[in-house]
């Protein structure tokens, strides 16, 4: 029977925090992260900043370029590069 590793290092906690931000972390990963956050001030700060960043991005009013416009820009750049290549 394998041991369940509850204590995780900071790099794994930060990775789990990132996964959690995008709703990709499992329940077990979230539990491990929360246990880690109890005793690690640096990772608590990382998590806090991650949450702020996520909120700012969600609340932003940035408009993205549509796919067709992106394709036209890419084609224009590629054509310009082809014409100016040595």
C-alpha positions as CSV (number, residue, x, y, z in Angstrom):
1,X,0.0,0.0,0.0
2,X,1.4,3.4,-1.0
3,X,1.7,6.3,1.4
4,X,-0.3,9.4,0.8
5,X,2.1,12.3,0.7
6,X,0.3,15.3,2.2
7,X,3.2,17.7,2.7
8,X,4.3,19.2,-0.6
9,X,7.3,21.5,-1.5
10,X,6.7,25.1,-2.4
11,X,7.3,24.5,-6.2
12,X,4.5,21.9,-6.2
13,X,2.2,24.2,-4.1
14,X,2.8,27.1,-6.6
15,X,2.0,24.8,-9.5
16,X,-1.2,23.6,-7.8
17,X,-2.1,27.2,-7.1
18,X,-1.7,27.9,-10.8
19,X,-3.8,24.8,-11.8
20,X,-6.4,25.8,-9.2
21,X,-6.6,29.3,-10.8
22,X,-7.7,27.7,-14.1
23,X,-10.0,25.1,-12.3
24,X,-7.7,22.2,-13.3
25,X,-6.6,21.1,-9.8
26,X,-8.1,18.0,-8.3
27,X,-9.7,17.9,-4.8
28,X,-6.6,16.1,-3.4
29,X,-4.3,18.7,-4.9
30,X,-6.4,21.5,-3.4
31,X,-6.3,19.8,0.0
32,X,-2.5,19.5,-0.1
33,X,-2.2,23.1,-1.2
34,X,-4.4,24.3,1.7
35,X,-2.3,22.3,4.2
36,X,0.9,23.8,2.7
37,X,-0.6,27.3,3.0
38,X,-1.1,26.8,6.7
39,X,2.6,26.9,7.4
40,X,4.1,28.7,4.4
41,X,3.9,32.4,4.3
42,X,5.6,32.8,0.9
43,X,3.1,30.5,-0.8
44,X,0.2,32.3,0.9
45,X,1.5,35.5,-0.6
46,X,1.9,33.8,-4.0
47,X,-1.7,32.5,-3.8
48,X,-3.0,35.9,-2.7
49,X,-1.2,37.6,-5.7
50,X,-2.5,34.9,-8.0
51,X,-6.1,35.6,-6.9
52,X,-5.6,39.3,-7.4
53,X,-4.3,38.8,-10.9
54,X,-7.1,36.5,-11.9
55,X,-9.7,39.0,-10.6
56,X,-8.0,41.9,-12.5
57,X,-8.0,39.9,-15.7
58,X,-11.6,38.9,-15.3
59,X,-12.7,42.5,-14.5
60,X,-10.6,44.0,-17.3
61,X,-12.4,45.5,-20.3
62,X,-9.7,44.5,-22.8
63,X,-11.1,43.6,-26.2
64,X,-9.3,40.9,-28.2
65,X,-8.7,40.9,-31.9
66,X,-11.0,38.4,-33.7
67,X,-9.5,35.3,-35.3
68,X,-10.0,36.6,-38.9
69,X,-8.2,39.8,-38.2
70,X,-5.3,37.9,-36.6
71,X,-5.0,35.7,-39.6
72,X,-4.9,38.7,-41.9
73,X,-2.2,40.4,-39.8
74,X,-0.2,37.2,-39.7
75,X,-0.4,36.8,-43.5
76,X,0.6,40.4,-44.0
77,X,3.7,40.0,-41.8
78,X,4.6,36.7,-43.5
79,X,4.3,38.3,-46.9
80,X,6.5,41.3,-45.8
81,X,9.1,38.9,-44.4
82,X,9.2,36.8,-47.6
83,X,9.6,39.9,-49.7
84,X,12.4,41.3,-47.6
85,X,14.3,38.1,-47.0
86,X,17.9,37.9,-48.1
